[in-house]
Amino acid sequence: MTAAANKLIYLAKRNPKFNHEQFLRRWRQHGALAMQQSFFSGLSRYAQCDAVKPPAGLNTSADYDGVGLCWFRDLKPFPPEEAERMRADELETFSEYVRPFVVMCEESVLKPGRGFVKASVFIVRKPGTAPEAFARHWREVHGPMMLAQETLKPWLAGYIQNRAVVTDRTKGSRMEYDGVAEFHFASLEHMGRFFTESAKIEALGRDSEQFLDRGRTLFMCTNEVVLYDAAELAA
């Protein structure tokens, strides 16, 4: 398992003047602009995850059009002129500024691997559960329990837990999530099989009830498009 404290995740909601396909093209343009700014030299990886139609039987959120991911090796400040430029472009791309939709996270890779599609599951801890107790149970009990299930192993390509942390970059965020789970799959069929089979495992359901507010979960089915990866460029 690896860990890093500098991963920014945001939910992308398109400007209403675009349909979904137009938004994806505009989002790529926004990403290209971001990569031209000086602050971008502090990033190690950047990806845009486009919302796609989920497998039959899975209910996903229709409120958002994608999930943005930024991995930082150095949290550089935004020069004022760059911040102004990016904020103006955000209003051309999204329904509003990005900051209200940001979650800053500490990443833990419990099962290395990536796939053709990914489920991003935004979760909230059960009322009365302390943040550290939630994070510890999720990482040390629930995650390993899920990965140990033999019926799930054929379908899951990779699994990441992202624990939400409060930083200066989350000021103004309306995202009240305590974590984001990322499930990677080789295909939509594998995604469907995984969640169908996991729903049958009573031990996982009982354990979820102990630390999660399942009624506030947000589920996104996406295709991850990597726009920049420093490790791959260095290879």
N, C-alpha and C positions, 0 to 999 in steps of 0.2 A: 504494500500500500504506500502511495506517495501523497504528500500534502503540500499545498501552496496557499498562501493567504490572499493572493491578489488576482482574483477572477471576478470580472464584472459580468452580470447577466441582466439583460433587459428584455421586456416584452415589447414587440413592435406592432403598433396599430397604424394602419395606413391612413394617409390623407384621404378623406372621402371622395375627392375628385378623381381618384384612381380606382380601377378595378384591381383584383388581386394580382393579375399578371403584369399590369402596368406598374403597380407598386413594387414588385420584385425588381423590375428593371431600374426604377428610381432608387431603390434601396442600394443596389450595386453602385450607382453613381454616387450616392452619399458615402458609401464605403471607400470608393476611390478618392473622394475629397478628403476623408479622414486620414488616409494613408499618405497624403501630401503634407500633413501638418507636422510640426516639430515634435509635438507630444507623442506621436506615433512611434518614435524611436524607442520609447520605453515599453512597447508591447512585444511579447514573444509569439503570440498567436492571435488570429482574428478570424471569426467565422460568423456567417449569417445562416440561420436555420429557417428555411422556408416551410410554412405550414402546408401540409399535404392531406389529402383525404385519408382518413384512418381505415383500418380493416373493418369489415362488417362486425357489428356488435360492440365496438368501442365508442364511447361517447367522449368527444373532445370539445374544447372551448372554441366557440365561433367568434369570440370577442377580439382575437388577435390574429395577425397575419404572419407572425414569425417570432423567433427568439434570437437575440444578438448575444455574442460571446466575445469577451476581450480578456486575454491573459496578460497580466503585467509583470515584467521583471523589475521595472522601476516606475513607480507612480509619479510621473513628472507632472508639474502643474501646467494648466492651460494658459499660455500667454493670452492677455485680454483680447487681442485682435483675432486670434485663432478661435477663442471661445465664442466671440461674436459671429464669426464666419460660420462655425458649425451650428450654432443655435438657429441662425437664419435658414440654413439648409435643412435643419430638422423640421421646421414648420412647412417646408416645401415637400417633405417626404412623409412625415407622420401626422397623426391627428393632433398632436401637441408635442411639447418638448419631451425629450427622452427621460430626463431626471426623475419625474414621478413614477417611472416604470422600472427603476433600477434596483437590483439586489446585488450587494457586494458579498463575495463568498470566499470561504476556505475550501479548497477542493481536496477530496480524498478519492483516489482511484482504487476501488476494491477489486475490479476485474478489468485489466487492460484489454483494449480491443475496440475497434470501431466498425460500423456497418453502413449499409446503404440508407437506412432510415433510423430515426431516433425518437423515443418518447421522452419528453421533458415534463416532469411531474413536480409542480410547485406545491409544497406541503406546509401545513400549519400545525404547531404542537397542540396537544390537548390542553384545554383550560386547566390551570393549576399546576402544570408541569413546568419546572424551571428550565430555562434555555440550555444550561449545561447538562442537566439530566436527560433532556430530549436528545441532544447531540450525542451523548455517550451511548444511550440505548440504541439510537438509530445506527451508529457506527459499529458498536461492539456486539450488539445482540441481533437486531433485525436484519441488517445487511448480510452478515455471515449466515444467519438462518436461511434467508432466501437463496443465497448462493449454494448452500448445501443440498438443496432439493434436487434430487436426481431427475425428476420429470421436467425440470425447468432448464437444466444444463444444455440440452441440444439446441435451444432456441436463442439463448442470450449470448451476444458477441462481446459486449462490454458493459460495465456498470460503474457509474461515478456518483458519489454523494457530494453535494455542495452545501456546506453549512453557512447560513447567512450571518454576517457580522456587520456591526455598525461602524461606519467610517465617515470622514468628511464628504466623501463622494456619494453617500446615501442621504445627505440632508435634502429634504424636500421630496423624498420618495414616498409614494403612497402604498408601496408593496409591503404587506404585513406578513410575508412568508418567512418561515424559519429555515427553509432549505429547498433545494431543487435536486431531484434525482434524475439522472440521465441514463436511459436504457438504450443500448445500441443493438441493432438487429441487421442481419444480412438481407432481410426482405420484409415486406408488409405481412406476408404469410407467417413468418417467424414471430413477428410482433403479436399478431392475433393469437397464435398458439400459446405464446408465453403468458399473456394476460388471461386467456381462457383457463389455462392449467393452474396458474397461481391463484385464481379465484376459488378453485376447488380445494386448496390446501387450508384447512381450518386453522392450523397452528399459526399461519401467517396472518390470517384475519384477526384472530384473537390477540396476537401480539400488536398489530396495528392499532387496535382499539385502546391499548394501554398508553400510547404516547402521541397519537395523531388525532386531529380534528378532521375526520375524513370528509365531512360535509363541506369543507372549505378548500378541498383539493382542486387544483387547476391542471388539466391534462392537455398537452400539446403533442401532436404527431408531426414530425418535421423531417426534412432532408437537409443535412448539414453541408453547407458549401464553405470550404476553407478558402479565404481570400489571402491569408498570409500565415506562414509558419516558418519561424526563424530556424528551427531545428532541421526541417526538410531542406531549406535553402543552404544550410551549412554542410549537409551530408554529401 
